[in-house]
Amino acid sequence: MKHHIRLSTAIVTSFALLSGCQTVAPTAQTTDPYSGESKTSNTAKGAGIGAVAGAVLGAATSSKGDRKKGILTGALVGGAVGGGVGYYMDQQEAELRRYLEGTGVQVERHGDQIQLVMPGNITFKTGSSHLATSFHSVLDGVSTVLKKYDQTQLNIDGHTDSVGSEASNRSLSQQRSQSVSYYLTGKGLNAQRIRTAGYGESRPIADNSTANGRAANRRVELWIQPIS
């Protein structure tokens, strides 16, 4: 019970200390150049989360007389680590958006993960797992960024519409994800950073009863995340 009270006190105290310590978790309101929306950067979010976690750990491992010092020290260390991951992914996201602007590839951010959605109409011909030559330059840009930010790993997921058998769709989606992987490794990306999967028609994002829906479902998704 005393341990629980001590941790609760640490959390409250850490917020009080952090509110006056802008270097730990600054409020970084930025404007997304693609959506025009104001948002808090992932760097600031990561720093804030890391700071609170560090503060709690600092309090739990400090003696009673040094508890305030332990909270502040833990907050500073935790904030630096949390902000570092967020900053790293922020920079990588910005470069990917710059390379992929106007290509038809969607760049989406989910916490510390970056998702690249590559529609089938610009990556592969119907029923084929051979990359369209027009798409090579797009993957060249992706490989350039991924080689620069080498502390991330890559999941390549293939998806299809519902036309054809489930077994053939799963096989085709796996072959397509592997084609993207082969191309990226051929450009010098470390194969150990890459995982491929084919989900066939099992994960639609649109209605397969319409032509537009089927086109949206035929896609390859690249998920970029920090190496765990």
QUIFEN-V497019 format. One record per backbone hydrogen bond with DSSP energy under -0.5 kcal/mol. CO is the residue of the C=O (numbers start at 1). NH is the residue of the N-H. Records with the same first field share a line. If there is no record, write none. Layout:
CO: NH / NH
This chain:
1: 5
2: 6
3: 7
4: 8
5: 9
6: 10
7: 11
8: 12
9: 13
10: 14
11: 15
12: 16
13: 17
14: 18
15: 19
17: 20
18: 21
21: 24 / 25
26: 28
27: 29
28: 30 / 41
30: 32 / 39
32: 36
37: 32
39: 30
41: 45
42: 46
43: 47
44: 48
45: 49
46: 50
47: 51
48: 52
49: 53
50: 54
51: 55
52: 56
53: 57
54: 58
55: 59
56: 60
57: 61
59: 62
63: 66
64: 67
66: 70
67: 71
68: 72
69: 73
70: 74
71: 75
72: 76
73: 77
74: 78
75: 79
76: 80
77: 81
78: 82
79: 83
80: 84
81: 85
82: 86
83: 87
84: 88
85: 89
86: 90
87: 91
88: 92
89: 93
90: 94
91: 95
92: 96
93: 97
94: 98
95: 99
96: 100
97: 101
100: 103
106: 108 / 117
108: 115
110: 113
112: 226
113: 110
114: 224
115: 108 / 117
116: 118 / 222
117: 106 / 119
118: 220
119: 122 / 123
120: 123 / 124
123: 132
125: 128
129: 131
130: 125
132: 135
133: 136
135: 139
136: 140
137: 141
138: 142
139: 143
140: 144
141: 145
142: 146
143: 147
144: 148
145: 149
148: 150
149: 152
151: 227
153: 225
154: 156 / 195
155: 157 / 223
156: 197
157: 221
158: 199
159: 219
165: 169
166: 170
167: 171
168: 172
169: 173
170: 174
171: 175
172: 176
173: 177
174: 178
175: 179
176: 180
177: 181
178: 182
179: 183
180: 184
181: 185
182: 186
183: 187
184: 187 / 189
185: 188
190: 193
191: 194
193: 154
195: 156
197: 158
199: 202
200: 160
206: 208
207: 210
210: 214
211: 215
212: 216
213: 217
214: 218
215: 120
217: 219
218: 120
219: 159
220: 118
221: 157 / 223
222: 116 / 224
223: 155
224: 114
225: 153
